[in-house]
Amino acid sequence: MKTSVLDKIIVWREAHIKERHFVLLLSFFVGFFTSVAAWLLKTLIHWISYWVHAAVAETGHSYWLLICPMMGIALSAMFVKFVVKDDISHGITKILYAISQRKSIIKPHNIWSSIVGSSLTIGFGGSVGAEAPIVLTGAAIGSNLARLFRLDQKTMMLMIACGAAGAIGGIFKAPIAGLVFTLEVLMFDMTMANISPLMISSITATAFTYLFSGDTPMFTLLRNEPFELERLPWYLLLGIVCGFMSLYFTRGMNFLETRFKKIRSFWWKIVIGGLSLSVLVYLFPPLFGEGYDIITQLLNGHAELTLENSPIKALGNETWVLIVFLLLTILLKIVAAVATNGGGGVGGIFAPSLFIGCITGFLMARLLNLTGIELPEDNFALVGMAGLMSGVMHAPLTGMFLIAELTGGYHLFMPLMIVSVLSYMTIVLFEPHSLYAMRLAKKGELLTHNKDRSVLTLLHMENVLENDLRTLYPEMTLGELVKVISESNRNIFPVISHEGKLMGVLLLDEVRNIMFQPRLYNRFTVSQLMTSPPAILEFDMSMEQVMEIFEDTGAWNLPVVDKDKHYLGFVSKSKIFNSYRRVLVHFSEE
């Protein structure tokens, strides 16, 4: 059989390059390819957006803002449905699930499909961010490069994390944030063996992004006002406000996404999502696209420009008009974002959280300034971004480092720390999981840094189900029961109907005193001797829920049924413990 070129390369690599050295080399290439993907995505979005705005300027008619967002959603939705034929939404949740479940294969089409779908969505005005799609792209690059060289699953998982770190580092020019995001948001294990490849990918992606687009921060600050101690109480207040805004963002997005999922028709989703977004963008132009232009205006003292092209500008340029306009804008941003993704667009929540955070910080400073308190509105707008990101993602370190690197605002590290931590502390009182993790936590599929809980997450009902118990029917006599007992080595017996539904259980201890009295064999039936189990487990329960029920009931054996109450088998606490030990050993070795 003829050996391929790739096979020869793999054989040569195995003979001449040590595994740990090859992992470092591969993490460099993951960073490079991820930076190219990030540059390509940003370039496509810029081109499409430029064409849309040029069309508006050329015609002089703002009704284009009613047409383009719907066009973007429709094109993106049809591209996903008819070309990709796979779900590419919720990119970061997909990576979090892959890492949680130790599943290292991400489909090759994710290398390019998220780029195309996201550029169509955002370029035409979709009110979402490009960061989640590029993170999925980076993870797919890492996964498939590792797969190409036939690396083991553990290394493939590391390459997925390297791709995610490189994506954040590349698209934001933020190498530290790329590293911290992977450890904090994706909950990737922090070990010395993992840190070096993650740093190489993040730094490499950032360096090549500098080469492609210059080394200036993503948002340039024209003013550089330092932190002053007397403003500390107002930063504390901003942290709490950002925490509650994060709660609004999280619960609002979750509520609206649930409603959109109830729409079954593919075309109706496009119509409803597209129309909703188009109307919102027409009334509130800052909702067009990622919203980074608005952030730049607020950070540099040009808040009045946010009213441009809006019909609301006809009400005047008074401060109250601006305040109400911006307040409505941030409240409706989540509606616009869900309409975009729910209608069929492809995008993430990075940009919406930065957008809402910036306006929240600005509005608080503007309102306090109206009372006579002098606060720098640009500083509060900057710090507000860190607050919202920290709260929405449950990631204070990511929020803090990302905003410092995005803006070059290292002089505000103290307020960034304060607001990020306070926002996070506020939201966790109400929501234990981030918006990304919430979807997995509901299904019991979320791996955390709690090792006990993580190991239970890796166990599934089919791993511990015992279905070798002898079943009984309620009409069976004691004599028939004794015969079954004599042929069984178990001391518990499920009682089922002829349709297979669980009716109760019979314990050997309950009949031990009468089973040796033949005169009673025809007097008693199983229906008279059976009892109800302390609890009944359902097959789709997570192992964490199962263990909670065992602890609450004090039972050692519990029956399992399907959704129609048909008996499937039993689960014993001892079987769970044995499986737990095996998985724990494997988990710890990784």
Rosetta blueprint (number, residue, H / E / L):
1 M L
2 K L
3 T L
4 S L
5 V H
6 L H
7 D H
8 K H
9 I H
10 I H
11 V H
12 W H
13 R H
14 E H
15 A H
16 H H
17 I L
18 K L
19 E H
20 R H
21 H H
22 F H
23 V H
24 L H
25 L H
26 L H
27 S H
28 F H
29 F H
30 V H
31 G H
32 F H
33 F H
34 T H
35 S H
36 V H
37 A H
38 A H
39 W H
40 L H
41 L H
42 K H
43 T H
44 L H
45 I H
46 H H
47 W H
48 I H
49 S H
50 Y H
51 W H
52 V H
53 H H
54 A H
55 A H
56 V H
57 A H
58 E H
59 T H
60 G L
61 H L
62 S L
63 Y L
64 W H
65 L H
66 L H
67 I H
68 C H
69 P H
70 M H
71 M H
72 G H
73 I H
74 A H
75 L H
76 S H
77 A H
78 M H
79 F H
80 V H
81 K H
82 F H
83 V H
84 V H
85 K L
86 D L
87 D L
88 I L
89 S L
90 H L
91 G H
92 I H
93 T H
94 K H
95 I H
96 L H
97 Y H
98 A H
99 I H
100 S H
101 Q L
102 R L
103 K L
104 S L
105 I L
106 I L
107 K L
108 P H
109 H H
110 N H
111 I H
112 W L
113 S H
114 S H
115 I H
116 V H
117 G H
118 S H
119 S H
120 L H
121 T H
122 I H
123 G H
124 F L
125 G L
126 G L
127 S L
128 V L
129 G E
130 A L
131 E H
132 A H
133 P H
134 I H
135 V H
136 L H
137 T H
138 G H
139 A H
140 A H
141 I H
142 G H
143 S H
144 N H
145 L H
146 A H
147 R H
148 L H
149 F L
150 R L
151 L L
152 D L
153 Q H
154 K H
155 T H
156 M H
157 M H
158 L H
159 M H
160 I H
161 A H
162 C H
163 G H
164 A H
165 A H
166 G H
167 A H
168 I H
169 G H
170 G H
171 I H
172 F H
173 K L
174 A L
175 P H
176 I H
177 A H
178 G H
179 L H
180 V H
181 F H
182 T H
183 L H
184 E H
185 V L
186 L L
187 M L
188 F L
189 D L
190 M L
191 T L
192 M H
193 A H
194 N H
195 I H
196 S H
197 P H
198 L H
199 M H
200 I H
201 S H
202 S H
203 I H
204 T H
205 A H
206 T H
207 A H
208 F H
209 T H
210 Y H
211 L H
212 F H
213 S H
214 G L
215 D L
216 T L
217 P L
218 M L
219 F L
220 T L
221 L L
222 L L
223 R L
224 N L
225 E L
226 P L
227 F L
228 E L
229 L H
230 E H
231 R H
232 L H
233 P H
234 W H
235 Y H
236 L H
237 L H
238 L H
239 G H
240 I H
241 V H
242 C H
243 G H
244 F H
245 M H
246 S H
247 L H
248 Y H
249 F H
250 T H
251 R H
252 G H
253 M H
254 N H
255 F H
256 L H
257 E H
258 T H
259 R H
260 F H
261 K H
262 K L
263 I L
264 R L
265 S L
266 F H
267 W H
268 W H
269 K H
270 I H
271 V H
272 I H
273 G H
274 G H
275 L H
276 S H
277 L H
278 S H
279 V H
280 L H
281 V H
282 Y H
283 L H
284 F L
285 P H
286 P H
287 L H
288 F L
289 G L
290 E L
291 G L
292 Y H
293 D H
294 I H
295 I H
296 T H
297 Q H
298 L H
299 L H
300 N L
301 G L
302 H L
303 A H
304 E H
305 L H
306 T H
307 L H
308 E L
309 N L
310 S L
311 P H
312 I H
313 K H
314 A H
315 L H
316 G L
317 N L
318 E L
319 T H
320 W H
321 V H
322 L H
323 I H
324 V H
325 F H
326 L H
327 L H
328 L H
329 T H
330 I H
331 L H
332 L H
333 K H
334 I H
335 V H
336 A H
337 A H
338 V H
339 A H
340 T H
341 N H
342 G H
343 G H
344 G L
345 G L
346 V L
347 G L
348 G E
349 I L
350 F H
351 A H
352 P H
353 S H
354 L H
355 F H
356 I H
357 G H
358 C H
359 I H
360 T H
361 G H
362 F H
363 L H
364 M H
365 A H
366 R H
367 L H
368 L H
369 N H
370 L H
371 T L
372 G L
373 I L
374 E L
375 L L
376 P L
377 E H
378 D H
379 N H
380 F H
381 A H
382 L H
383 V H
384 G H
385 M H
386 A H
387 G H
388 L H
389 M H
390 S H
391 G H
392 V H
393 M H
394 H L
395 A L
396 P H
397 L H
398 T H
399 G H
400 M H
401 F H
402 L H
403 I H
404 A H
405 E H
406 L H
407 T H
408 G L
409 G L
410 Y H
411 H H
412 L H
413 F H
414 M H
415 P H
416 L H
417 M H
418 I H
419 V H
420 S H
421 V H
422 L H
423 S H
424 Y H
425 M H
426 T H
427 I H
428 V L
429 L L
430 F L
431 E L
432 P L
433 H L
434 S L
435 L H
436 Y H
437 A H
438 M H
439 R H
440 L H
441 A H
442 K H
443 K L
444 G L
445 E L
446 L L
447 L L
448 T L
449 H L
450 N L
451 K H
452 D H
453 R H
454 S H
455 V H
456 L H
457 T H
458 L H
459 L L
460 H L
461 M H
462 E H
463 N H
464 V H
465 L L
466 E E
467 N L
468 D L
469 L L
470 R L
471 T L
472 L E
473 Y L
474 P L
475 E L
476 M L
477 T E
478 L H
479 G H
480 E H
481 L H
482 V H
483 K H
484 V H
485 I H
486 S H
487 E L
488 S L
489 N L
490 R L
491 N L
492 I E
493 F E
494 P E
495 V E
496 I E
497 S L
498 H L
499 E L
500 G L
501 K E
502 L E
503 M E
504 G E
505 V E
506 L E
507 L E
508 L H
509 D H
510 E H
511 V H
512 R L
513 N L
514 I L
515 M L
516 F L
517 Q L
518 P H
519 R H
520 L H
521 Y L
522 N L
523 R L
524 F L
525 T E
526 V H
527 S H
528 Q H
529 L H
530 M L
531 T E
532 S L
533 P L
534 P L
535 A L
536 I L
537 L E
538 E E
539 F L
540 D L
541 M L
542 S L
543 M H
544 E H
545 Q H
546 V H
547 M H
548 E H
549 I H
550 F H
551 E H
552 D H
553 T H
554 G L
555 A L
556 W L
557 N E
558 L E
559 P E
560 V E
561 V E
562 D L
563 K L
564 D L
565 K L
566 H E
567 Y E
568 L E
569 G E
570 F E
571 V E
572 S E
573 K H
574 S H
575 K H
576 I H
577 F H
578 N H
579 S H
580 Y H
581 R H
582 R H
583 V H
584 L H
585 V H
586 H H
587 F H
588 S H
589 E H
590 E L
